[in-house]
Amino acid sequence: MNKAVLDAIRGGIIISCQALQEDSTYGTPFMVAFASAAQRGGAVGIRCNGSEDVAAIKKATGLPIIGIWKRPCPDGLGHIITPTMEDARAVAEAGADIIAVDATDRPRPDDLDAVTLIRGIRSELGVLVMADCHDLAEAVRAEEAGADIAATTLGFPPGLGPYEPNLPFMRQMCNKVRIPVIAEGQYWDTENVRRAFDAGVWAVVIGSAVTRPWMITQRFVEASPAGRRR
């Protein structure tokens, strides 16, 4: 089954359907609508947050699901992705085919480290694990821990533009690890998607460029005379 999931997403586009509470598109019905539209457009999978969205999107689309559960980071600096076994178990039971976890050393609510978490999910839940990485060392460590997929999700160095993916990091990862690499993070242009596949990635995750209409609008506004006057 795990191989079938990997085969199903290979060479394709995965759409990340997520929203924050303050977003105008927050709520499971919106996420299901985005996921269904993505499926109509040819997406091979969906990345989504929380057991409710995972279950609803799986039921609506039947596509492979990368499930996550975002939690506030204990240090108060942003969010951490699927930090505990309890979160991973809830998302798996909701129907996720792949569980994505933060592969960094950021603190987790139960002080569990990334390596232990990856090993626990693989052994106890029997689903694929995707390691969301910040740098190459984390990708290598995650592979050694048993992760099935390494992703560039958290690799944003200073100076990177808002519509610019970290292509050097993606290429380094493709050249270094043996497990499938998924490119994710600020892919807004089809040319960068082509570059990622040319470098050898397994799949590409697209998020804001599809599921955040206000950001799509803002990008066009920035190119307008009115936007340049702001």
N, C-alpha and C positions, 0 to 999 in steps of 0.2 A: 504493500500500500504506500509506504513512504517513497519508494522509487517511482510509483505511478504519479504521486503528487509532484515530485521534482520534474518528471517528464512533461507533465501537463503545463508547467509554467516556463519551461525552457524556451528561450528566444522570444519571450512575450513581454507585454506591458502589464504591470500590476498597478492598480489605482488605490491610493490611500484615502479612505473615506473617514475623516475624523473632524471634530469640531470642539471648540471650547464653549463653556457655558455662556460666555458673553457674545458668541457669534450668532448672527441671525439665522444660521442654518443648523443650530444645535438641536439634537434630538434624533432618536432612532428612525422615525419616518423619513427625515431628510437624508440620513445616511443610506437607508435602503434605496431611496430614489436615485441618489448619486451612484450607488453600486449597480443598480439595474441599468442606468444609462451607460455606465462604463462597460457593462457586459454587452449591451447593444453595439457599442463602438468597437468591440473586439478584445477587451481586456481579458487576460487569462487568469487573473486572481484579484483578490481584494485584501488590503490591509486595514484593519479596523480595531477600535478600542473598546474594551469592556465586554462582559459576557452577553449583555442584552443586544448590543449591536452585532456581535459575532453570530448569535443564534438567529437573529432576524435576517441578516444578510445571507447567511448560509441557506436558510429556508427559501429566500426569494430568488437566489441566483444559482445555487449549487456549485459555485466556483470554489477553487481552493482558497482557503482563508488563512492569512497571516494574522494571528490574534495577538493583541497586546493588552496590557492594563497599565495605564499611566497613573503614577502616584506622585504626590508632592515629595521632593527630595528632603530627607531629614535635616539637611543643612540650610534649607530654605531657598536654595538656588535652583529654581526651575523644577522640572519633573524628571522622574526616572522611570524607565520602561520595564514593566513586569518585574518588580524587584523581589518578589517572594514566591515560594512554592505554592502558597495558597492562591495567589493571583494566577499563576500559570495553570494550576489545576482547574480553577473556575473557567478560564478561557478555553482550555482543552475540552472540558465537559460540555461547553456551549457549542462545540463543533469546529474549533480551529484545527487546521491541518498542520500548521506551523506555528510555533510560539517564538516571538521575537523578544529578546532580553537585552538589557543594557550590559555591555561587556566591559565597561569602564570600572575604575576603582571607587566610584562615587559611593557614599554611604547609603546603605539600604535600611529600611525600617527594622529588620531583625538582625542586622549586622552580617548577613550572609554574603560571602564573596561570589564573584561572577563564576569562577571555576566550579565551585560547589553547586551553585544553582544550575548551571548547564548540565553537569553530571546527574543531578537529581531529576531534572525534567526528562532526560533521556532514559534513565533507568526506571523511574516510577510512573511516568505518564505515557511513554512510548510514542511520542510525537516528535516531529522534526523540530530542531532548535536553530533559530537564526540569531547570530550574534551581531547586534548593532554596535559598531566599533567607531572609536575616535581616532585611532592610529593603527599602524601596521603591527606593532607589538601586541596589541589587543587581539587582532585577527589571528595571529599565530598562536597566542595563548588559548583562544577560544577553540581553534582547530584541535590543538593538543588535548583540550578538555572533552572533546567529542562533539562539538557543534557541527551541524550538517551544512550550514550556510554561513558565510561571513558577509556583512553588509556595510556600506560606507555611510550609513545613516547619520552618524554623529561627527563626521570629519569636516569641521568648518574652521579652517585657520583664519587668523586675523587678515583683513584686507580682501576677503572673498566677496564678490558682488552679490546682491540679493537674487540674481537670476543665473548665477554661475556655479555649476557643480565642481567639486574638487576632483578634477580629472587626473592629476598626478597621483593622488591617493588611490583612486580606483585602479589605475594601471599598476601601481606597486602591489596592490593586493592581488590582482590577477596573476602577476608574475611570481608571487611568493607562496600563496596558500594553494593547496590541492583541492579543497572543497569548493563547491560552487560559490561564486561571488555575485551578489546582487547590488546594483548601483542604486543609490537612493540619496536624495538631498539636493534640491534646487535645480532639478532638470526641467527647464522651461522651453527648450528649443529642440526640434527634431534632429538638428545636426549633432548636438551633444549626445542625444540618444544613440545615433549611429556610431559616434565615436566610442561610446561605451561598449556596444556590441562588437565593434571591430577589435576592441582590446580584449575581448573574451568573456564579458560578463554573462551570467546565466539568464538574468532578467533585469528589468529596470522598473523601479517604483516611481510613479508620478503622483504628487500630492496636490500642493497648492495651485499648480498650473491648471488643474481640472476642477478641484472641489472647493476653491475659495474665490467666489465670484468678485468680491470686493478687491482682492489682490489682482485679479485679472483686469478689472476695470482700472485700477490704479496704474497698472503698467501701460495701458493705452493712454490714460490721462497724462502720464509723464511725457509722452511723445507729442502732446498737443500744445498749441500756443498758450492756452489757458493754464495747462499744467506747468509749463516752463516759467510762467509768471509768478508761480507760487513761491 
